[in-house]
Amino acid sequence: MSGRDPRPALHELLAREFAAERVRLLASGTQALQVALVEAARDFRGDVIAALPAFTCFDVATAAVGAGVRIALYDVDPGTLSPDLDSLTAALTVGARLVVVTPLYGVPVQWRAVLECAAAVGAAVIEDAAQGFGASWLGRPLGSLGAVSVLSFGRGKGWTGGRGGALLARGGAPSSAANGNGADLWREVEVLALAAAQWAFARPAAYGLPAALPWLGLGETRYRDPVAPRSLPRAAAGLLLRG
């Protein structure tokens, strides 16, 4: 695609708004989480176990599989949607040294309590704020709380470019994750087509047409295998800057 690449401007925007020292733009939030797990796992020896919430988007598990880490599940408090601290402690006791925290539906978690649990065993915490855009905790936007944070710009998110994600790092957090393979023209066109479809079918009357076709499987939950991380398409960055 011709014209100025919008990704550097998006990079600067994310660094400023989310107080990030390093920003990596990737093709999805799942890929960003996968890279975050790979980088964090390098600080530990042997088979690394990641503690994941038992109630969350299934793409969180996809990222862990792609990162090659083992999975331990912890419960989520049904009243607050924060990690159940007893359950999280149990996962850490059996060897989990990475903790992924996901503020479901943009509801902030008990962040300090989670950090205290993790610090007791030297575990690293990754803030997966894929659903957190627009929400805040003690005056700080979700996505700015962790040493490592993940954002998602996929369909249905509060801030969407059709697809995409970002890995944000602060302090001594890992920063060597690559942006992945370069974008191609087909991916750029695909992003624009997906964004147009999302805009069109956001209207209930229009969505009712494809939703009535059972073979499309709309609304079904399907596990997706991990893929190699790739860079954020330019088209997605452009849509995000316009959003």
N, C-alpha and C positions, 0 to 999 in steps of 0.2 A: 504494500500500500504506500502511496506517495504522501508527502506532507511531513510535518514535524511529528516525531515520536512522542506521544503523551505520557509515556511511562516515567521519565525522569520527573515530570511535574507531579505525578501521583506519588512517586517515591518521597518527594519533599513534603507533600501534604501529609502523608501518613506519619513521617518522622516528627513533624511539628505537632499534629493533633493528638498523637498517641505517645509523645515523649519517648520515641524510639531512637536509639543510637545507630542501629543498623536495620535496614529494611530489605527484605527479599520478596519480589513479586512472582507468584506462581500461578499455574493454570486453574487451581481450585484450592479451597480451604482444606480439603482432604490431603492434597499433596503438600501443602504448607505444614500440616500437622505431622505428616509422615517424615518430612525433612527435620522438623523439630525433634521428633523422637530419635531419629538416627543420630543427630548431633548430640543430644543429651545422653544417649546410651554410651557414647564413647568415653564418658567419665567413669564408667563402671566396668568391672571385669566379668567374664563368663556370660552365662545366659541372663539377660536383663529382663526383669519383669516390670510391666507398666500397669499401674492400678487405674482402671477405667470405671466410670459410673455405669451401673447396671441398667439405668434408664437414661438413654440418650440417643442421638442419631446413630444409626448403624455405620455411618461412614467413619466414626471414631475408631471402630474395630478394624475397618479397612485400612486405615492409616497405620495402626499398630502391626497388622499383618505385613504391610508393605515395608515397614521399618525393621522387620525381623525380630521383634521383641515378643516375649511371652505376655499373656494377659491374665490379670487377676481383677475380679470385679468387686466393687464396693457398692453398698446400698445408698440410695438417695432418700433423704427425709421427705415424706409425702406432703408435709405441711409447709416446708420452706424451700424445697428443691435443692437445698444445700447437701453436700456429702454428709452421710451419717458418720459421725466421727468415730464411733466404736467400730463400725464396719471398715472404715478407712484404716484405722489402727490395726485391725486384724489383717488387712491386705499387706500393710507394711511389715507386720510381724512375720509373715510367711516369705518375705524377701522382696517385695516390690520396692524399687528404688526410683521409679518415675511415676509421677501422679499427674493425670490429666483431669482438669477441672472444667466443666462445661456449664456456664450459666444458662440453663434452659429457658427459652422464651424471654430472654433478657432479664431474668430475675437474678440479682447479684447473690453470690454465695457468701458464707461466713469465711471470708478470705484469710483473716488473721489466724483463725483457729486451724484452717487447713495448713497454713505455713508452719504453725507450731508443731502439728502432727508430723509433717514431713521432716522438719529440722531435727526432730528427736532421733531420727535414724539416718540423717544425711541424704534424704531423698530430694530429687529435683521436682519442681512443680511447673507444669505447662498450663498456661491459661488459654483454653480454647474458647474464644469469644465469638464463635461463628454466628451465634444468635443474639449477640449482645450489643449490636450497633444502636446507639442512641440512649443506652442505659448508663448509669453511673453508680459508683460506690464511694461514699464519703467525698463527693465532689470530683472524683476521678473517673474518666470514661472507661467502661469495660473494654479491654484490649490494651490497657496501659498499666495493669496491675502487676503482671508477672515479670520476672527476669526474661522470660520467653513468652510471647503471646502470639496467638493465631487469629486471623480474621478470614471471613469467607464473604465473597461477593457473588455467590451463585443465585440461582432463581429462588424467589421467595424470601430472600434476605432483606433486611431493612435498608441496606444500601447495596444495590446490585449493578453489575456490569454484564449481566447475562451469565457470566461465570468468572472464576478467578479467586485468588486468595493471597494472603500476605503473611510472612513470618517476621515478627518484630522482636528485636533483642536489645537488652539493656545491660549495663554493668559488665560483669565478666562472663555473660552468657555467650554460647558459641555463635560464631559469625561467618564460618567458612562454607556454609551451605550455598551451593550454586543455584543460579536461577533456572537451570535446565536448558533444554534445547530451544532454539529459536523458533519463532512463530512462522507459519506459512500462510499463503493467501487463502487456502481453503479454511483454515481455522478462523481467520478473520471474518470471512463471509458467514461461517457457521455461527459465530458469536452474535453477529448482527441479526441473523435469522431467528435465533433463539430469543433474543431480546424483543424482537418484533412480535413473536408469537406470545411471549409472556405478557406484553402490553395489551395485545388484542384479547387474549383469553382471561385477563384479569376481571373482565366484566362477566357477572354471573350468567347473563343471557347468552353470551357467546360461549362460555365454558360448558354450558349444558349440552351443547352439540357433541363435542368429542367425549364428554363424560358419559354419554348415553351409549357409547360403543364399548362393550365389555372387553373386546379383544385388545384394546389399547392399554388396558391395565392401569388406568390413571388412578392415583391414590394408593397403589399397592407399594408395600415395602419390599424391596429386593436388594439383597447384598450384592455389591459390586466389587470385583477383584481390584486390587491396587494396580496402578500404572506408574511408569517411570515419571518423575517430576519434570514438568516443562514450564517454560516461561509464560507469564501473563500475556495474552494477545493484546496487540495495540488497540484493537477495537474495544475491548473490554475496559482498558484504561481510559479511553476517550469517553465512553459512556459513564464511567464512574466520576470523572471530572465534571461532567455535565449534570450529574445527579445531585 
